[in-house]
Amino acid sequence: MENEVKLTAGAMVTFAIAVSALVIVPYLQVRDVKAPQGLAPYTSAELRGRASYIANGCMYCHTQQPRSASFAPDAKRGWGRASVPGDYFYDKPHLLGSMRTGPDLLNIGLRQPSRDWHLGHLYQPRAYVPGSIMPAYPYLFDVKDEADPGEQAIKLPPGHVPPGKVVVPTPEALDLVKYLQALRRDYPVLPPEPHQAPGAKASPATPEPRPTPAT
């Protein structure tokens, strides 16, 4: 009986330490984080695209958390600065990811702003990145004889357009690309330092008044 009590107590203590380290302390560190200047809320179209990003399992192969130079060469790979908690202020749920079968995407809208590139890449990744193992998403597009009024067929490299057909993105594909274009964290992490005009001298602090001697 005594061993069972020790085992139960040890398990409870271990559980309490794990919860404190992994849940409580991180929550206390980020609970007061505000949205950085330059980070805008997602639009309705971008939110729909984000839902499509989740539904198509993009976060299983892509992260959204560039790491600092002390952990990985993410900046040298062109993935942008290391992320900070404020970068995810409008992300609910967070899509940090845990595997990098493909590159990190937190700054894909900055690295690749082209709408046409993203649409073509979704339709057939190997037309743009030879040897890519990313799956194609043809169901996000309509293949038809000609585009309807108000539609715009995507431009694909030679050999990737079905003969005599055009490829038209669906509204879901357009929203997904708008979300990808919104993934850009190029604002400064810290607020700018106070700027002083060139040649201007710092004004001295106003001296405190001297007390009047007692008579």
Residue frames relative to the residue before (quaternion, step in Angstrom):
aa qw qx qy qz dx dy dz
M 1.0000 0.0000 0.0000 0.0000 0.00 0.00 0.00
E 0.6418 0.5335 -0.3226 0.4466 3.54 1.02 -0.86
N 0.6494 0.5162 -0.3168 0.4599 3.61 1.00 -0.79
E 0.6358 0.5274 -0.3319 0.4555 3.57 1.03 -0.74
V 0.6370 0.5182 -0.3243 0.4695 3.57 1.03 -0.78
K 0.6558 0.5035 -0.3117 0.4684 3.59 0.94 -0.85
L 0.6529 0.5167 -0.3139 0.4563 3.56 0.97 -0.87
T 0.6638 0.4972 -0.3022 0.4700 3.58 0.95 -0.89
A 0.6560 0.5065 -0.3118 0.4647 3.58 0.95 -0.88
G 0.6557 0.5118 -0.3165 0.4560 3.58 0.95 -0.83
A 0.6472 0.5145 -0.3185 0.4637 3.57 1.01 -0.83
M 0.6567 0.5121 -0.3115 0.4576 3.59 0.97 -0.84
V 0.6488 0.5059 -0.3162 0.4724 3.58 0.99 -0.84
T 0.6488 0.5122 -0.3170 0.4650 3.60 0.94 -0.87
F 0.6516 0.5108 -0.3099 0.4674 3.56 0.96 -0.87
A 0.6585 0.5132 -0.3129 0.4528 3.60 0.94 -0.86
I 0.6446 0.5089 -0.3212 0.4715 3.58 1.01 -0.80
A 0.6604 0.5094 -0.3146 0.4532 3.60 0.92 -0.86
V 0.6574 0.4999 -0.3124 0.4694 3.59 0.93 -0.86
S 0.6490 0.5209 -0.3189 0.4535 3.58 0.96 -0.82
A 0.7181 0.4620 -0.2552 0.4536 3.57 0.90 -0.97
L 0.7797 0.3735 -0.1787 0.4697 3.58 0.96 -0.86
V 0.7730 0.3173 -0.1716 0.5218 3.61 1.16 -0.46
I 0.7621 0.4153 -0.2390 0.4354 3.57 0.50 -1.17
V 0.6941 0.4728 -0.2901 0.4589 3.60 0.77 -1.00
P 0.6622 0.4789 -0.3338 0.4698 3.67 0.83 -0.78
Y 0.6298 0.5316 -0.3428 0.4508 3.60 1.00 -0.75
L 0.6601 0.5030 -0.3098 0.4640 3.59 0.93 -0.85
Q 0.6561 0.5309 -0.3090 0.4385 3.58 1.09 -0.68
V 0.8112 0.2967 -0.1271 0.4877 3.61 0.97 -0.80
R 0.4530 0.7326 -0.4426 0.2495 3.60 1.17 -0.16
D 0.7428 0.3868 -0.2195 0.5005 3.61 1.12 -0.59
V 0.3790 0.7328 -0.4868 0.2869 3.61 1.24 0.23
K 0.2159 -0.7765 0.5832 0.1020 3.57 -0.94 0.94
A 0.6145 -0.5316 0.4207 0.4035 3.57 -1.28 0.27
P 0.4331 -0.7004 0.4936 0.2798 3.63 -0.78 0.92
Q 0.5685 -0.5497 0.4716 0.3902 3.55 -1.24 0.43
G 0.7372 0.3658 -0.2867 0.4904 3.57 -0.82 0.99
L 0.6561 0.4512 -0.3182 0.5145 3.59 1.24 -0.22
A 0.1447 -0.8150 0.5597 0.0391 3.56 -0.51 1.22
P 0.5603 -0.5746 0.4554 0.3854 3.61 -1.15 0.48
Y 0.5663 -0.5865 0.4517 0.3625 3.57 -1.19 0.50
T 0.4402 -0.6583 0.5413 0.2827 3.54 -1.14 0.67
S 0.6931 -0.4536 0.3392 0.4459 3.59 -1.27 0.15
A 0.6597 0.5018 -0.3105 0.4655 3.59 0.95 -0.87
E 0.6613 0.5030 -0.3105 0.4618 3.59 0.97 -0.82
L 0.6306 0.5194 -0.3344 0.4698 3.59 1.06 -0.67
R 0.6288 0.5047 -0.3355 0.4871 3.59 1.05 -0.72
G 0.6499 0.5113 -0.3112 0.4684 3.58 1.02 -0.77
R 0.6202 0.5353 -0.3334 0.4665 3.56 1.10 -0.70
A 0.6307 0.5179 -0.3249 0.4779 3.56 1.04 -0.78
S 0.6458 0.5010 -0.3173 0.4809 3.60 1.05 -0.73
Y 0.5919 0.5648 -0.3454 0.4596 3.59 1.09 -0.74
I 0.6763 0.4737 -0.2803 0.4896 3.57 0.99 -0.88
A 0.6769 0.5178 -0.2977 0.4303 3.57 0.85 -0.99
N 0.7226 0.4228 -0.2446 0.4891 3.59 1.05 -0.71
G 0.5172 -0.7027 0.3852 0.3006 3.58 1.26 0.25
C 0.2540 0.8031 -0.5122 0.1680 3.60 1.12 0.49
M 0.6566 0.5341 -0.3226 0.4238 3.60 1.06 -0.72
Y 0.5500 0.6073 -0.4121 0.3985 3.61 1.21 -0.12
C 0.7703 0.3106 -0.1659 0.5315 3.60 1.17 -0.53
H 0.7541 0.3162 -0.1789 0.5471 3.60 1.24 -0.31
T 0.2880 -0.7255 0.5975 0.1837 3.54 -1.07 0.80
Q 0.1798 -0.7265 0.6396 0.1755 3.52 -1.40 0.05
Q 0.5951 0.5380 -0.3733 0.4660 3.55 0.74 1.09
P 0.1283 -0.7909 0.5952 0.0606 3.63 0.16 1.19
R 0.2995 -0.7785 0.5309 0.1499 3.56 -0.91 0.94
S 0.6129 -0.5639 0.4088 0.3731 3.56 -1.27 0.41
A 0.6718 -0.5251 0.3477 0.3900 3.55 -1.26 0.45
S 0.6159 0.5621 -0.3557 0.4221 3.60 1.14 -0.47
F 0.7174 0.4141 -0.2429 0.5049 3.60 1.23 -0.34
A 0.8076 -0.0790 0.1173 0.5725 3.61 0.91 -0.86
P 0.5103 -0.6611 0.4530 0.3121 3.61 -1.16 0.49
D 0.1336 0.8405 -0.5177 0.0876 3.60 1.01 0.76
A 0.6443 0.5180 -0.3309 0.4550 3.62 0.97 -0.80
K 0.6492 0.5088 -0.3173 0.4679 3.61 1.02 -0.76
R 0.6424 0.5095 -0.3218 0.4735 3.57 1.17 -0.51
G 0.5325 -0.6498 0.3933 0.3735 3.58 1.30 -0.11
W 0.4734 0.7071 -0.4163 0.3204 3.57 1.24 0.33
G 0.6131 -0.5855 0.3407 0.4064 3.59 1.24 0.12
R 0.7066 -0.4487 0.3404 0.4283 3.53 -1.36 0.11
A 0.6356 -0.5065 0.4075 0.4164 3.54 -1.29 0.27
S 0.4740 -0.6925 0.4693 0.2748 3.55 -0.95 0.89
V 0.2126 -0.7445 0.6219 0.1173 3.54 -1.31 0.53
P 0.6942 -0.4985 0.2970 0.4258 3.64 -1.12 0.46
G 0.6418 0.5545 -0.3332 0.4118 3.60 0.98 -0.77
D 0.5507 0.6270 -0.3953 0.3837 3.60 1.16 -0.46
Y 0.7474 0.3925 -0.1943 0.4996 3.58 1.17 -0.59
F 0.2513 0.8202 -0.4917 0.1498 3.58 1.25 0.33
Y 0.7710 0.3380 -0.1796 0.5090 3.60 0.96 -0.85
D 0.5532 0.6225 -0.3891 0.3937 3.61 1.26 0.10
K 0.1939 0.7538 -0.6016 0.1796 3.55 -0.48 1.21
P 0.4723 -0.3665 -0.7596 0.2561 1.60 -0.77 2.38
H 0.5980 -0.5409 0.4375 0.3981 3.55 -1.27 0.29
L 0.2158 -0.7760 0.5823 0.1108 3.56 -1.08 0.75
L 0.0482 0.8501 -0.5217 0.0525 3.57 0.85 1.01
G 0.2583 -0.7808 0.5264 0.2156 3.58 0.98 -0.79
S 0.2290 -0.7823 0.5659 0.1236 3.55 -1.26 0.34
M 0.7467 0.3117 -0.2027 0.5515 3.62 1.24 -0.14
R 0.1985 -0.7736 0.5926 0.1044 3.53 -1.16 0.68
T 0.0083 0.7763 -0.6251 0.0803 3.51 0.37 1.24
G 0.7452 0.1775 -0.1129 0.6328 3.55 1.26 -0.63
P 0.6934 -0.4889 0.3200 0.4217 3.61 -1.24 0.14
D 0.6089 -0.5235 0.4424 0.3993 3.54 -1.33 0.30
L 0.2532 -0.8209 0.5036 0.0916 3.59 -0.96 0.89
L 0.3741 0.7511 -0.4946 0.2264 3.64 1.15 0.12
N 0.7823 0.2469 -0.1415 0.5541 3.61 1.17 -0.53
I 0.2682 0.7930 -0.5155 0.1827 3.60 1.12 0.50
G 0.6198 0.5503 -0.3502 0.4363 3.60 1.09 -0.59
L 0.6522 0.4803 -0.3024 0.5026 3.57 1.24 -0.45
R 0.6869 0.4809 -0.2805 0.4671 3.56 0.97 -0.86
Q 0.8021 0.0764 -0.0031 0.5923 3.57 1.00 -0.83
P 0.0563 -0.8527 0.5192 0.0123 3.62 0.15 1.25
S 0.5180 0.6869 -0.4031 0.3120 3.61 1.23 -0.31
R 0.4097 -0.7068 0.5294 0.2287 3.58 -0.78 1.05
D 0.6666 0.5128 -0.3075 0.4451 3.58 0.89 -0.92
W 0.6309 0.5284 -0.3447 0.4517 3.60 1.00 -0.77
H 0.6730 0.4996 -0.3059 0.4515 3.59 0.83 -0.92
L 0.6559 0.5064 -0.3216 0.4581 3.59 0.91 -0.85
G 0.6790 0.4802 -0.2927 0.4719 3.57 0.87 -0.90
H 0.6458 0.5259 -0.3139 0.4559 3.57 1.02 -0.79
L 0.6386 0.5048 -0.3295 0.4784 3.60 1.05 -0.65
Y 0.6631 0.5112 -0.3092 0.4510 3.57 1.00 -0.82
Q 0.7867 -0.1075 0.1034 0.5991 3.58 0.94 -0.91
P 0.2800 -0.8084 0.4929 0.1586 3.63 -0.02 1.28
R 0.6828 0.5183 -0.3049 0.4149 3.61 0.93 -0.82
A 0.5361 0.5938 -0.4136 0.4346 3.57 1.27 -0.10
Y 0.7552 0.3526 -0.1807 0.5222 3.58 1.22 -0.47
V 0.7721 0.1470 -0.0827 0.6128 3.58 1.13 -0.66
P 0.2657 -0.7874 0.5313 0.1644 3.62 -0.04 1.23
G 0.7990 0.2682 -0.2154 0.4933 3.56 -0.92 0.92
S 0.4143 0.7113 -0.4762 0.3092 3.58 1.25 0.03
I 0.2856 -0.7546 0.5657 0.1701 3.57 -1.08 0.77
M 0.3981 0.7108 -0.4845 0.3187 3.58 1.25 0.21
P 0.4409 -0.6927 0.4896 0.2933 3.62 -0.88 0.82
A 0.4552 -0.6474 0.5321 0.3009 3.56 -1.20 0.53
Y 0.2427 -0.7642 0.5829 0.1317 3.56 -1.22 0.54
P 0.0147 -0.8509 0.5251 -0.0052 3.61 0.59 1.11
Y 0.6140 0.5716 -0.3560 0.4118 3.61 1.13 -0.51
L 0.5912 0.5369 -0.3744 0.4712 3.58 1.30 -0.03
F 0.7147 0.3823 -0.2230 0.5416 3.59 1.31 0.09
D 0.2966 -0.7148 0.6021 0.1962 3.52 -1.31 0.44
V 0.1942 -0.7510 0.6213 0.1113 3.56 -0.90 0.97
K 0.1277 0.8061 -0.5580 0.1503 3.58 -0.54 1.17
D 0.6848 -0.4930 0.3413 0.4142 3.56 -1.29 0.22
E 0.7804 -0.1139 0.0872 0.6086 3.58 1.00 -0.78
A 0.5723 -0.6031 0.4356 0.3449 3.53 -1.22 0.54
D 0.4586 -0.6654 0.5178 0.2807 3.54 -1.09 0.74
P 0.6622 -0.4803 0.3674 0.4426 3.61 -1.23 0.29
G 0.7818 0.2837 -0.2405 0.5005 3.56 -0.87 1.00
E 0.6486 0.4827 -0.3232 0.4919 3.59 1.25 -0.21
Q 0.1578 -0.7719 0.6086 0.0936 3.54 -1.25 0.47
A 0.3574 -0.7422 0.5281 0.2062 3.54 -0.63 1.13
I 0.4542 -0.6762 0.5008 0.2927 3.56 -1.08 0.68
K 0.4069 -0.6919 0.5443 0.2440 3.53 -1.23 0.59
L 0.0781 -0.8123 0.5780 -0.0060 3.55 -0.59 1.18
P 0.5913 -0.5543 0.4272 0.4009 3.61 -1.13 0.48
P 0.6526 -0.5262 0.3645 0.4054 3.60 -1.15 0.54
G 0.7781 0.3400 -0.2600 0.4596 3.54 -1.05 0.83
H 0.7044 0.4477 -0.2679 0.4813 3.58 1.24 -0.11
V 0.5954 0.5177 -0.3768 0.4852 3.58 1.27 0.09
P 0.4760 -0.6611 0.4838 0.3200 3.63 -0.76 0.90
P 0.5550 -0.6400 0.4034 0.3458 3.62 -0.82 0.92
G 0.8501 0.1295 -0.1263 0.4947 3.54 -0.93 1.00
K 0.6640 0.4856 -0.3010 0.4824 3.60 1.25 0.22
V 0.2414 -0.7090 0.6267 0.2151 3.53 -1.36 0.08
V 0.3206 -0.7255 0.5814 0.1810 3.55 -1.23 0.59
V 0.0751 -0.8156 0.5734 -0.0194 3.56 -0.58 1.21
P 0.3944 -0.7254 0.5025 0.2564 3.63 -0.74 0.93
T 0.4243 -0.6707 0.5446 0.2711 3.55 -1.11 0.70
P 0.6691 -0.4726 0.3603 0.4461 3.64 -1.19 0.21
E 0.6174 0.5456 -0.3552 0.4415 3.61 1.05 -0.67
A 0.6497 0.5059 -0.3181 0.4698 3.59 0.98 -0.81
L 0.6536 0.5135 -0.3174 0.4564 3.59 0.94 -0.84
D 0.6587 0.4947 -0.3123 0.4731 3.60 0.98 -0.80
L 0.6299 0.5351 -0.3371 0.4508 3.59 0.98 -0.79
V 0.6623 0.4886 -0.3080 0.4772 3.58 0.96 -0.81
K 0.6184 0.5299 -0.3562 0.4581 3.61 1.00 -0.66
Y 0.6339 0.5111 -0.3331 0.4753 3.57 1.04 -0.70
L 0.6527 0.5079 -0.3181 0.4635 3.60 0.92 -0.87
Q 0.6569 0.5026 -0.3129 0.4669 3.59 1.00 -0.76
A 0.6434 0.5247 -0.3203 0.4562 3.60 1.17 -0.54
L 0.5789 0.5720 -0.3838 0.4364 3.60 1.23 -0.25
R 0.4022 0.6625 -0.5292 0.3453 3.55 0.01 1.37
R 0.0334 -0.7945 0.6055 -0.0327 3.54 -0.60 1.17
D 0.2012 0.8174 -0.5057 0.1887 3.55 0.43 1.28
Y 0.4837 0.6418 -0.4561 0.3822 3.60 1.20 0.28
P 0.5892 -0.5781 0.4053 0.3931 3.62 -1.14 0.42
V 0.5198 -0.6492 0.4632 0.3061 3.54 -1.10 0.73
L 0.7731 0.2718 -0.1346 0.5571 3.57 0.98 -0.90
P 0.5511 -0.5947 0.4483 0.3763 3.64 -1.10 0.53
P 0.5755 -0.6026 0.4115 0.3692 3.61 -1.08 0.63
E 0.5124 -0.6302 0.4850 0.3241 3.53 -1.17 0.65
P 0.6189 -0.5457 0.3948 0.4042 3.62 -1.12 0.56
H 0.2920 -0.7748 0.5423 0.1427 3.57 -0.88 0.99
Q 0.1422 -0.7817 0.6041 0.0613 3.55 -0.94 0.95
A 0.5228 -0.6522 0.4473 0.3182 3.58 -0.90 0.93
P 0.5688 -0.6075 0.4212 0.3605 3.62 -1.03 0.80
G 0.8134 0.2634 -0.1975 0.4796 3.59 -0.96 0.86
A 0.5705 0.5955 -0.3959 0.4040 3.55 1.21 -0.28
K 0.3344 -0.7391 0.5538 0.1876 3.52 -1.03 0.86
A 0.5198 -0.6314 0.4727 0.3282 3.49 -1.05 0.75
S 0.4209 -0.7080 0.5025 0.2629 3.58 -0.82 0.96
P 0.4613 -0.6926 0.4703 0.2938 3.56 -0.83 0.93
A 0.5724 -0.5930 0.4376 0.3594 3.50 -1.15 0.57
T 0.5086 -0.6453 0.4709 0.3211 3.59 -0.99 0.77
P 0.3837 -0.7427 0.4897 0.2478 3.60 -0.63 1.08
E 0.5032 -0.6350 0.4908 0.3206 3.48 -1.11 0.68
P 0.5301 -0.6372 0.4411 0.3441 3.64 -1.00 0.73
R 0.4560 -0.6844 0.4977 0.2756 3.51 -1.07 0.81
P 0.4861 -0.6526 0.4718 0.3395 3.56 -0.97 0.66
T 0.4795 -0.6644 0.4940 0.2908 3.58 -1.06 0.75
P 0.4732 -0.6850 0.4630 0.3041 3.58 -0.77 1.00
A 0.4779 -0.6570 0.4941 0.3097 3.58 -1.03 0.70
T 0.2903 -0.7651 0.5517 0.1611 3.59 -1.02 0.80
